[in-house]
Amino acid sequence: MMALPGDICSDIRASLEASGLFSSGNKVNGGAPSWRISPEPFWLSQDDYRFFIELGDHLLKFYTALNQMYLDSVKGRVPSWVAEYLDAGKPPDLVQLGRMKRFKRDVPGIIRPDVIVTESGFVVTELDSVPGGFGLTSGLMSLYREKGGVLASEEEGGIPALFYQMLEELAQNSKCTVGIVVSEEARDYLGEMKFLVNHLNDKGFPIHVLSPRELIFREEGLFVEEGGREIPLEVIYRFFELFDLPNIPKSELMLYAFKKGLAVVTPPCKPWLEEKLAFALFHHPALKTIWENALGSETFNVLSHLIPKTWILDNRPLPPQAVIPGLVVRGKSVRDWSELLSLTQKERELVIKPSGFSPEAWGSRGVVVGHDVSSEDWGKTLQESLHRFPRQPSILQEFHKGKRIRISYENPASGSLVEMESRVRLTPYYFPVGGKAKLGGILATLCPQDKKKIHGMTDAVMIPCAVRDPVSLDSSL
């Protein structure tokens, strides 16, 4: 007998709670459930699945090109203002650490774009190199697997296998000992990290999740205590933001260990790879040829269609003959940011975001959608963002409206299904292994259609992506 949708949701919810990945509502979170549960995964077409498989390599090339462009800018081979923008607001000692030769080619060990599904296709609104959610996505994939279809991308072993393969490659050692260091600020993600670690431990892989305080520093390296003995850690997965380093216990000891090669770290301590303003540099006309040569024509063209127009909110005055490239209002090129203050609500289909290296730069905290706020709040946000430059750069980005998608979820009180008009963000997780960015899984976050910002919330449905009847997919992709 086929299980009823309500029973499926109940089983999924119970399994998630037992795994520590979900709460049905308690005093800690104000009595609200973690998110809404749907009986089915989010279905992708075969063409969409193929797109996501191929997207990873394009984004890996982007990170590689951005890293090289920054280093070339430091050496004067490309315009110096590239590095000046990417270094703005960063402590000099952190900048110098990232520039060390031993880290020259390092790029993030997990690549996660935010992909909005629009009526005309996909839009990549930003990249996250210190992403949460990959442990959760792995858990959801295992629970929805029996519903049919390939839960992208099981043929690669899924997220746990690819995560560990990536770490082994970094360490240049199979069965390397790994520590996932989770900061206090990132404690909300501790449950999913423990879930992932437990899964890998069950497979025999030596991996630990710990707080910075639990790290033990010795002259020969970093260690974790287990069973009364100290275990040396070969790789540290850094699940904390670089802006938070002053608040993280033993951060100086960790950085010393990385600097001396006593342990490998990913994501690398390169703040320039965590800046949203990289998308503005991608669209800058003065850098077009550099990007094309670094990426190749195919990747450059693909990303040109995916990355929305983005501008750095630089408060310095322009010379009389200059305009802000590509920014047009009422048919005229913009010369001064003050021209944006008088925009109507319809004209304010723009987003302001902190670029990076700030507690406001992650989790949608500092994001302001222009047509979702009053003209007064819009003007205040714009002026404050300009005032913070260069201490804390912000970006202006085109807003792309998500396509309306109908989704069903369970009402826990009645056990019945409720339909919701939603908009969706897809977050694929890629792992650089063997020179390729391999897809581990894709999380779909569906929010009520009236929400301008799509992110994990109690009103959202969160489900893994799957593809129906993928028999014709080329396994060599």
PyMOL commands that set and color helices and strands:
alter all, ss='L'
color gray80, all
select helices_A, chain A and resi 5-18+46-74+80-87+92-98+101-103+134-147+154-156+158-171+187-202+212-214+242-247+251-259+271-274+278-283+285-295+297-306+337-340+346-348+370-372+375-388+470-472
alter helices_A, ss='H'
color red, helices_A
select strands_A, chain A and resi 42-44+112-118+121-128+178-182+207-210+216-218+221-226+229-232+235-239+264-266+310-312+328-329+332-333+350-354+368-369+394-398+405-410+417-433+436-448+461-467
alter strands_A, ss='S'
color yellow, strands_A
deselect
rebuild
show_as cartoon
